[in-house]
């Protein structure tokens, strides 16, 4: 290296040192203010917010295809649109009619017998009397994007092809074709939950769920229901995403603000139950009676809330996602208590 280069480098280093010395006080003050702000926030939080353990996550369930069987996972990401495990996203696939109308257990009760598992980069669908079929998770971008309707609201879905369409049509013994579509959050616009149920916030969005990205239910609430019934029912009748143990029955009714893992959830409203709960998950037969009849004897809303729930009994709680993150089976569930 030449002597002139060394002189230039030395001069540059001296300039850096002089600049630091000149600005050292403002820089140190700024750093001090940052540390002070963080410390102040932690002090405020400790003084004004209390985390009170109310239960433990006992199950996490993802239902890739709406109304089909769920998948139990040990951990999941909690995103704005609900739970995700790998490439399996909660209720991001939907069976539709030829005209794009949703097909659920209300229209085709035997859909609850279709099992869905993740097989590498594909969904594996199996049903009684049918050969299993593999459906690629990532559908070709040139596949048709269909205009669909879910509870009267418009939403799109990418068609998953003729092979699975034929499989579904055969299984349901339908005279008109059924198709499977996939919601792609990168290119498609989600539904606003508040357009389904008014208490939801502007920020709460959903793909194909009924109304909410997260539904939470406690094991003890199910136990209390079954204690009143002649023939017990299972979690599969109610299709929760997060199941909690270690709490009193229906205590989730009052969990307005909860922290689980690195996620934060905000309770919006109770889940009003419909005839889908009367489809036996083991037989695919709809009775239109239990467990709704029993729930109506002790889980009806106050008359002041009849404009929200009408005559639907309440079981489980709907949540919006305030902070995305990760949660696992075994995670404590904390009620966030805001102190005066």
Secondary structure, 3 states (H helix, E strand, C coil): CCHHHHHHHHHHHHHHHHHHHHHHHHHHHHHHHHHHHHHHHHHHHHHHEEEEEEEEEEEEEECCECCCCCEEECEEEEECCEEEECCEECCCEEEECCCCEECCCCCCHHHHHCEEEEECCEEEEECCCCCCEEEECCCCCCCCEEEEEECCEEEEEEECCHHHHHHHHHHCCCCCCCEEEECCCCCCCCEEHHHCCCCCCCCCEECCCCCCCEEEEEHHHHHHHHHCCCCCCCHHHCCCCEEEECCCCCHHHHCCEEEECCEEEEEEEEEECCHHHHECCCCCCECCCCCHHHHHCCCCCCHHHHHHHCCCCEEEEEEEEEECEEEECCCEEEEEEECC
